[in-house]
Every structure is written in C-alpha cells, then in structure tokens.
Amino acid sequence: MGRKLDPTKEKRGPGRKARKQRGAETELARFLPAAGDENSKRLSSRARKRAAKRRLGSVEASKTNESLGTKPSPGKLPKEAVQTPGKKGTQALFNAARDKKHPVPAHSSDEEEDSEDDGTVEQRDLWGSEDSDADMVDDYGVDSDSEEADGEELLPIERAAQKQKAWEAAAGAQWSEEETDEEDEEGMSPESGPTKDEAEGGLQINVDEEEFVLPPAGELDLDAQAPDLQRVHKRIQDIVGVLRDFGAQREEGRSRPEYLGRLQKDLATYYSYGDFLLGKLVELFPAPELIEFLEANEVPRPITLRTNTLKTRRRDLAQALINRGVNLDPLGKWSKTGLVVYDSSVPIGATPEYLAGHYMLQGASSMLPVMALAPQEHEWILDMCCAPGGKTSYIAQLMKNTGVILANDANAERLKSVVGNLHRLGVTNAIISHYDGRQFPKVVGGFDRVLLDAPCSGTGIISKDPAVKTNKDEKDVLRCAHLQKELLLSAIDSVNATSKTGGYLVYCTCSVMVEENEWVVDYALKKRSVRLVPTGLDFGQEGFTRFRERRFHPTLRSTRRFYPHTHNMDGFFIAKFKKFSNSIPQAGTGNSATGTSTDLDSPDLKGQIPPKSENSSQPAKKAKVATEAKQPLQKRQRSNKASFQKLNGVSKGAESELCTVPSITKVQASSRLQGSSKLPGKADVTREPKMTGKLKKLRFSKKAASPRQSALFKGRDTGTPAVQPLSETQATPRLKDRGQTLGKAKGAGKAKQQFPEEPGKKAKFQDSGTPEGPQVPTQVPTVTPRRSGRPPPAKRRKGASQQLF
Amino acid sequence: MCPLTEEETRVMFEKITKYIWENLQLLVDRPIGTYYFRLHNDRVCYVSEKMLKLAANISGDKLVSLGTCFGKFTKTHKFRLHIMALDHLAPYVKYKVWIKPGAEQSFPYGNHVLKSGLGRITENTSQYQGVVVYSMADIPLGFGVAVKSTQDCRKVDPMAIVVIHQAGFGEYIRHEETLT
C-alpha cells in the first residue's frame, strides 16, 4: 500500500497535491544528485525562467567577479553557515557549498530567491554574483511554491559549483589562489596551478587547489603531534593522484621517493599502521591498490558459515536459518557448502542448528585449503595446526567420516575448542593430539595427505585483529618464517610419497607477506623432494615468482594468493605440493649453486655449508629436479636403474669417482646421498665430484670429470674441460681417502635403496650417517645456465622486480 | 589408553542401556567395522579399529581425544554420559520426547522440560526412562530422564517437570572447558 516512490516524477498542475504536498518524491529529490541537474528535469515554467535567469546571472557574476578581482565575492549570504571573510571567492563558495549539510539554508536561499521579487534588494545584493536574478518576475506570490521549487532548483552546492566553473573559465589566470590552508605549508607555485587545473579539468573535484605541493621533510613533525586526519587523507589522495601521472603533475625539484616517503608516512598515520608493516605493504602493492587494501582492512569481512554435510544439506540448513530470521545467501560458485550471512536477528553462533552441529562458522578463505587438499575417503590425513578445528571438520566431512584424521595442535587451550567443535559436528574419525608439529614424522608419519595451516604473522586478517598493524616487526616475521620452514619440512617428511591416492601436502597461511609465503615454499622446494602442483582453485592471484631482489621457482605460479580487497575474504596464501620421493635429500651446499636466494636463504643453510663440507649438492640436484617438473623423475628412474647396475659393477672399485656416481644416482632416485659424484640423472646434466673445500664455487666446480666418467656418460659430459683436470687431480686423492666411507656408505646406500620401494607407511628416513663424499654440483651446460640464469636477472634487471610504479 | 575393565564396562553399559535398551549390540558391531571402547584419562572413547592402529603411536599424555568421547567415569566410578554420545545413541533410542520451540530455547541452558514445553512423547514411556529430547524439527537436543510415564504426563499440571535434563547440546558452549 502507499504510493509508489518516483522521485523524478513531478507533481504538476493546479491540483491540491501538486502544490501543497511535497511528499517523499520531492524530499528525496532534494538528496538525489540527479535532482539538481536542471537539464534532465522537466521544469515548470517558473523554474525554467528562473534557470534562465540563473544562467544569465552566472555569466554576469563571473564578470563582476573579474572586475572585483580577488575580492571575496559578495555572494556571502548572511544565512550561509560558513562565511570566512578574507577567503578568496572560490574558496568561499567551495566552503559554503561543502559545509552546507542540511536543506535549511537551501530553504532560506530558495525563499530568498522567491521573495526577492518581493523587493528585498539587500538580499539580492548579498547574493550578488550568486543570484543576480534581480529581474525575476516569476513570483506569482505563492509561497508554497517555494517548497516545491526547492526540489527543482539546484542545491546550493551545485549552484556554487556552477559559479565556480564559470568563474574559473572566465578568470583562469586568477588561479593564483593557493590551495587551502590545509595543504599550504609553504609557498606555492602559482604558475603550475592553471596547467594542472586544465590538465585534469574533467576530474576536478577539489576545485580550490590546483596543485599539490609536497611539504618539506621538516613539516612531518607537525603531523606527528596532532595529525589532522582529514588533512592527511586529502594529502594521501593528492599524492596518489600525482604519482599516477608523475611526469605531468610532479612538483619541480621533488623526487619520486620523496612523494613515496610522504605517502607512506601519511598512510601510517591515517590507518594507524606501524612503519615496518606499512613498508612491507608498500613493497607488495602499488599505491592505489595499497589504499584499497588498507581500506578493506578497516572493514570486517562478511560472516560466512559452512554447512556440515555429515548432518544436513545446505538447502535445508539455509531454510532452517531463514526461518529463524537470518538473512543469507550461498557463498559463491566455488563452494557447495558455504553460506554468507548478511544479517541475523538471532545470534548466529548459538542457534539450535549450530549447537546441533549443522554448520560451522568459518571464514571463506579457510575453506580453500581443504578444497585444494581434496581428501579422499579412507585416507590417513594429518592436520598439523588444527585449532580451532574448522578445516579438520571440513576434511572429515569430505571424507564422510571414513579414514582417520590426526588433528594436532601445539596449543593446549585451543585444543579444547577443537574437541568441542569436532564432537559437535559429529566427526568420529578424528584423533586429537597435542604435539609440536615439528616432532611429526618421528611420532607417526606416512600420511596420505597433510594440511599445514602454519602459524603466521596474521597480516591477512588485520580486519579481525587490528593489533597486528603495530605489533609486528621484522623479528616477528622472520621468526614466523623460520617456524614455518621447520613445520613445512616436518610436514613434507610426514607425507608418504608412495601413497596410492595421495602424497599431497597443502601449505597455507593467513598472511600476505612474501617472507612467509613464497620464500618458505621456495625453501621447501630446494630442501625436499617435492614439487608444486596446481591447487585446483581457479580464482585468486598467482603467487610471485620474483619479488624485489628475490627470485623464486617458476612453479610458484601455481600457488594462490587472496586479498581482502579483491576477493572479500581474509588474506590467504595456498600452495599445494606433491611429494614424489620419500627420501630426504641432505641439506647442504647446493643451495649456493642455485643462486638467487643464496644470501637471502636462511642462515642455517650457510651455517651448514662450512661444517659439512662434504655435503652433497643434493639440494642443488633437488632444485634441478624440481625445476624440471616431471621430466627428471622419469629420467632419474631410468638412470637410476642404469646407475644401479653401474654401481654393482663398479662398487668394487670403490675409489673412483665412478663409484660415487652411481651412488649419487641412487640418491637422486630416492635414497640417501652417500657420496658425491656425477649424477647421470639427467641426460643433459653431468655432475662431477666437487672439491669439498671449495664450497663457494660450487657452481663452477665441475671438477673431476674424469675420463672414465666421461666415458661412461658420453655425450653428456659437456663440462668445462679446463676445470676438470685440475679438480680431478685434487678430487681423486680425496675420493681415495673417502673410499672407505664411500664404500660403506654405498653399502648402506644400497640397503637404503630398498627403502623407497617399500610401500611402507613409515616414511621416516633416518639420516644414514652422513656419508659425505665430495659433492657434485651441477654441470655447466645445463645446470649452470639455468643456475646462472637465475641470479643474473636479479642483478641485471633491477627494475624488473615487483615495483610500485 | 587402555581397554575398559569388566567393572567399568558393566557400569557404562548399564547406563547406556537405560537409553537404548536392547540395541546395545548395534553399537559395537557396526557394518563399517568393529568399534571399541577405550578408556583414556577416565574418559570413554568410542573408536574404530583403524583409528586404534594410528593412535597407538601417540603417547598417552599427548593424546587429547580419540574418536568420540561417550562420557567419563567419575571419581566414584560412576559413569556420566556426555552430550557427545548423542549422535551415536540417538538413532537407537526407543523413547523420545519432542519439545516445543519455546522449550527448545531453554533446554540447552540446562533447564528441565516442563509440561508446558512438552510437544510429544513416545507411548509407553515408563517412569525414569532414559529418553532423547528432540526439537519439533527432529533435531536431537540431548538426553533426559522422564520423570513421569506417558499416562502421568497427560494428567500433570503445566508447570511440572516431565523430563530431567541429563545432557544437552548447550554444553558445547557452556562446558567447553570440561569437554576434554
């Protein structure tokens, strides 16, 4: 019931309603932007005449203004709320327009206009340029019309804006007016004003400032004491505007870093961020996107819930909740169980359906890792950091309560919520344990799939926990990263690569920092026999393969990043690994050969390098392996067999590099690295025993490519002959020395080789006494180019890394 | 984690039998596999065989919960049934009570069911019979003990208690601390 609301429809005619009742339409019309556009509305005759007069009047006004010079326009209504004498004309108008918030002055102005025909000249004078409708004769003496007319006329602000435009056009050169005192710290350059003005005339909103001038560094202190947030906000927008078109809009003599520095400080002030975190964010996002990100962090994400399909269906649950008065919708195409709650008249965490375990309150981004993990029925799954149990229960419902889930968390209090949630949701196949995740393969290993939702710095969930803005600093992030690396390695070791249906690991964090995401993943790729596979999520941003001075593995493109401002869910990072071998490569020196992140790698690597001089270049090999996706696997397997035979054949030799070669091949295949030696794993790569002492030159130590070796691996030995002989002579004595160890190691290695073939669930592989033979770094032709391909780009292309502008 | 002793098994089954009567065997021999009861820190856990294998590797002090926790033994060795057993027992329980939406709000808080909140009750419910409390939408809410038989329920005045609250799903929130 009730009349339809049609704000554009005019009430016309002599009827009672047309005159008396303003009604909702006109009330609304006052606030609708379209209402002010004269041209779009059908105006009454009076209004048309008035409009004509106004147009006429504004032209006159501009002329009068010109003649008046910079004298404040007489357009200062006494009834106007804000009149600041001494302000320049446009400023006054702008202020007036800006500060007018309610229609009361509008009313008054209207009445004035209408009543001017009654002969109130003084008001007209006051209006001055604003309203030189002195000759208006359209007053038919009906005051009630004024109310109606209000809706048809321009709002005062629009009048002001029109006047502004006219004035500007007429008095372009008079734009010497500086920007508002808010921005004006020191002298402005008036000349640049008009140019800027004209340049973005179309976008001109802040009519009163023609150019943003960067305050000098000294001005920062002013803000520190009592920051005027409005001012800061304005400055932020200005800087972003300038940076968008830096060449044209920059101020002379000010460099880009100055603008950026200022922007960073302003953002930190305005959004209350600590400097460290904001610096990190500035590195991640370009400025406009950064502002979106920061804005998104001020607003909470929508509440989402996940239907527990063990007990109900989404449709039924939605119906039941709607009956209780909850306003909800399905979450999106990508989720079959998610619902997003817009508002609710009952507490969503205490409905009988919640207590009966029909749904779980869970963030949308938390559903993604489990979807990526894709657990199958009757599998053994490990959830390493499970609290509060949302992901664990999702896994259980996907598995339909079959199989076994080991839900682990290091925090005892949070485990209580895990127990509660799992029981409430009717999960029967879960075992809940309280271990430190790093103990894992030791306690029990050999899982089909592992989910690691690592503890992180929480920079993706700032909207939930604003304390993160200020209490995170470099130490925290690095500590988190270190912990995450350890956890990830333990998780990888707990996966059984030979599992029939599994062998997958999903690593996820609720952070957007590269140190905790891509870096950790890259580290794992180097240290373990894993590779990245597509997550199966078709939306989300790809992870970085390079970031500033770092270079990551190219397969990092298959990881996914989510941001609050793009996907309206918490910031998240998801990576899915497939483990292809149960053997653990020895940690070591190879990392230096892999180049890019050498100096950036965790210090423990470097620490290992000196002591374990014999460390194989296993990591290097692994890196290579990883780089070549599936191909190496096959090749390695082939070469494995070949090498195994060779091993058998030459093991008696025990001292030549040949002996070491097969052992390495074995290792490549999937056993412990016993000695170092050439690695015939890849047809295009020949490895040679490396000088133990020369760790730093791993890359170039394709030494000791003995003729025997080359004979063995004909066609593959493309190494640097120059280096070889030298190192060979050096290598052989060493190798001879190690003959014993090698022999032993090989023996052990052989035994070990059986290990991977076991389909055993126990995926624990103890380190077999570190047989340290000379390491085999990669060969020049294929490896080094690849390797060397990685660092040089970092050096060469400084500007090619992720940049803001 | 160890199997239940004879005595403990007897006590527990007695309690459960109050609810599910003769269907007890169905609990143990399920079509999916054999399920066992294990005692862990005074709590009785209902686990499948597969889970036992994996759980054997976990040391006792680190194990928090295993499968479904049915209830716990008090210090005087009486068995107290927990709400977490609801999902397993509810299908087998013969005697049910449905309560009205108004009472549905108060039952989770630990309140007993009054006659005014009683919607339906199974026929032939004897006095002090263990029942499962359902909402009108057939959602199980918890366990209770009927203090009046069905016939008596008809006669009694609206303010009288008809079902005593034994365990309700409100405990997931109210007693989260004591669940483990």
HADDOCK unambig.tbl for C-alpha pairs under 7 A between the chains (distance, minus, plus):
assign (segid A and resid 355 and name CA) (segid B and resid 169 and name CA) 5.69 0.50 0.50
assign (segid A and resid 355 and name CA) (segid B and resid 170 and name CA) 6.52 0.50 0.50
assign (segid A and resid 356 and name CA) (segid B and resid 141 and name CA) 6.86 0.50 0.50
assign (segid A and resid 356 and name CA) (segid B and resid 169 and name CA) 6.51 0.50 0.50
assign (segid A and resid 404 and name CA) (segid B and resid 51 and name CA) 6.05 0.50 0.50
assign (segid A and resid 416 and name CA) (segid B and resid 176 and name CA) 6.83 0.50 0.50
assign (segid A and resid 416 and name CA) (segid B and resid 177 and name CA) 6.41 0.50 0.50
assign (segid A and resid 416 and name CA) (segid B and resid 180 and name CA) 6.15 0.50 0.50
assign (segid A and resid 417 and name CA) (segid B and resid 176 and name CA) 6.92 0.50 0.50
assign (segid A and resid 419 and name CA) (segid B and resid 180 and name CA) 6.59 0.50 0.50
assign (segid A and resid 420 and name CA) (segid B and resid 172 and name CA) 5.95 0.50 0.50
assign (segid A and resid 420 and name CA) (segid B and resid 176 and name CA) 6.19 0.50 0.50
assign (segid A and resid 420 and name CA) (segid B and resid 179 and name CA) 6.53 0.50 0.50
assign (segid A and resid 423 and name CA) (segid B and resid 68 and name CA) 6.78 0.50 0.50
assign (segid A and resid 423 and name CA) (segid B and resid 84 and name CA) 5.79 0.50 0.50
assign (segid A and resid 424 and name CA) (segid B and resid 84 and name CA) 6.90 0.50 0.50
assign (segid A and resid 424 and name CA) (segid B and resid 172 and name CA) 6.84 0.50 0.50
assign (segid A and resid 426 and name CA) (segid B and resid 87 and name CA) 6.67 0.50 0.50
assign (segid A and resid 428 and name CA) (segid B and resid 67 and name CA) 4.96 0.50 0.50
assign (segid A and resid 428 and name CA) (segid B and resid 68 and name CA) 5.58 0.50 0.50
assign (segid A and resid 429 and name CA) (segid B and resid 67 and name CA) 5.51 0.50 0.50
assign (segid A and resid 430 and name CA) (segid B and resid 66 and name CA) 6.45 0.50 0.50
assign (segid A and resid 430 and name CA) (segid B and resid 67 and name CA) 5.36 0.50 0.50
assign (segid A and resid 431 and name CA) (segid B and resid 65 and name CA) 5.87 0.50 0.50
assign (segid A and resid 431 and name CA) (segid B and resid 66 and name CA) 4.53 0.50 0.50
assign (segid A and resid 431 and name CA) (segid B and resid 67 and name CA) 5.85 0.50 0.50
assign (segid A and resid 432 and name CA) (segid B and resid 63 and name CA) 6.23 0.50 0.50
assign (segid A and resid 432 and name CA) (segid B and resid 64 and name CA) 5.32 0.50 0.50
assign (segid A and resid 432 and name CA) (segid B and resid 65 and name CA) 4.97 0.50 0.50
assign (segid A and resid 432 and name CA) (segid B and resid 66 and name CA) 6.19 0.50 0.50
assign (segid A and resid 433 and name CA) (segid B and resid 62 and name CA) 5.48 0.50 0.50
assign (segid A and resid 433 and name CA) (segid B and resid 63 and name CA) 4.48 0.50 0.50
assign (segid A and resid 433 and name CA) (segid B and resid 64 and name CA) 5.16 0.50 0.50
assign (segid A and resid 433 and name CA) (segid B and resid 65 and name CA) 6.97 0.50 0.50
assign (segid A and resid 434 and name CA) (segid B and resid 62 and name CA) 4.85 0.50 0.50
assign (segid A and resid 434 and name CA) (segid B and resid 63 and name CA) 6.21 0.50 0.50
assign (segid A and resid 434 and name CA) (segid B and resid 64 and name CA) 6.58 0.50 0.50
assign (segid A and resid 435 and name CA) (segid B and resid 62 and name CA) 6.33 0.50 0.50
assign (segid A and resid 443 and name CA) (segid B and resid 57 and name CA) 6.52 0.50 0.50
assign (segid A and resid 443 and name CA) (segid B and resid 58 and name CA) 6.64 0.50 0.50
assign (segid A and resid 444 and name CA) (segid B and resid 57 and name CA) 6.26 0.50 0.50
